[in-house]
Amino acid sequence: MSARYILALDQGTTSSRSILFDREGKPVAAAQQEFRQYYPRPGWVEHDPMEIWESQLATARAVLEKAGTSPAAVAAIGITNQRETTVVWDRRTGQPIHNAIVWQCRRTTDLCEQLKGQGLEETFRSRTGLVIDAYFSGTKVKWLLDHVPGARERAARGELCFGTIDSWLLYKLTGVHATDYSNASRTLLFNIHDCRWDETLLRRLDVPPEMLPEARPSSQVYGVTTAIGGEIPVASLIGDQQGALFGQAAFDPRDCKNTYGTGCFLLMNTGEKPVASKSGLLTTIGWGLGGKVEYALEGSVFVGGAVVQWLRDELKLIDSAAHSETVAAEVEDTGGVYIVPAFVGLGAPHWDMRARGVIVGLTRGAGRAHLVRAALESIAFQSADVVRTMERDMGAGIPQLRVDGGAAANNLLMQHQANLLNIPVMRGQTIETTALGAAFLAGLAVGFWPGLDALRGIWQPERVFEPQWDATRRQRALAGWDDAVRRCRSQVG
Ligand code: ADP
């Protein structure tokens, strides 16, 4: 059998990466290229779609060269991507009509406020599972149609295509204009219950249906590309966080993963039923696979690993992110110190955008190690808050937490997470979980892997952190945290 690899294209916010996986799910080679960020005004963020495409293509070619292999050895390509980022391009020429508007971009905040003012929050939430926010694609498309001269007329004539980054790359690779359910579910335009673009929402946002990609399940052959050489099927599209959930083999209801990056992203598989959150978590499509659609609850922590950068860059208490573990380990505990890094407000379940950070419990004996430890622990406390919210929404506890991302390398942090949640925290052998998820989905589509059981066998823990606290200690710690969070909120009143 000649095809030995799956090629995952991982198109992120700051870089394009390509990773070649073998049949054991091991990364054989990887290539990465950063691209430019454009900040045309405060709070606005753009990318050049052509630079995204060219950097992605360059890494795909480079990874084959690094592995010393040919396109014929690639059974399929899977694509995972930064979500919500919005591109509009000319259907005939394939030229973008404007830079991509990146998920972080706040330019449509006023428009979102208007929609909320019209009482449309529940309309959008019940159909899309999302809250009305500038983060999602819908208002970004409207902005492009309103601001690029002639765009609205051209879109109505069917001359323009809208797509998120998965869709843009697929178009460039194969000429097919499609997206998958996981990416569509982040647009504010997609009805997650019947998996169709929602006419009511399209009307509300003035988006002509002619420009929409066809929304399809996440694992299938979308088209064939010759761009890398040979003929390779593109066989999966998946948003990055859903990709990570799949790459963690979190295939069953209540399976949960946390990615510890700059912020933290928690997703819980809720099975074939969308679960509506009572506390403002998002309901999203995990993936469409094998004739089924699986849903997830999603919550995020705004300041995760970023608190470690703050210790390093502002307080200068540590030399590097990894150094935080050594310093924190100098003390047994924080001596009652809590840091709530609400630098940009508090997310789920508090939703207090005006909250600001606090340090509480200082005594004369509190020193550097206590502060560093408290900062690390804050990442676990905030994640535990989101997990506790998910458990309430789901009406069931989670059996274990699978973890990835840069800060998941921190053993002290992972142990604290296990202690707080009172469940095992499992770190997988593959750090490239997002790309692995895309590879898994593509491999399933072309028969490279026979089914989910084979993938379950591939996922292996590198280390398992078992909880070590009794109930009293856990409750005391959580009560102290809850108290610190209360103070951080009352501070701004
Ligand atoms: P992103 O994808 O958001 O850029 P990464 O997954 O690359 O994030 O993780 C980087 C973040 O993880 C940074 O905020 C960094 O401070 C933090 N980090 C990296 N290594 C460690 C470590 N050993 N201990 C604690 N935090 C870490």
Residues whose N, C-alpha, C, O or C-beta is under 5 A from the ligand:
A	BS01	ADP	Y260 G261 T262 G263 G305 A306 V308 Q309 A321 A322 S324 G405 G406 A407 A409 N410
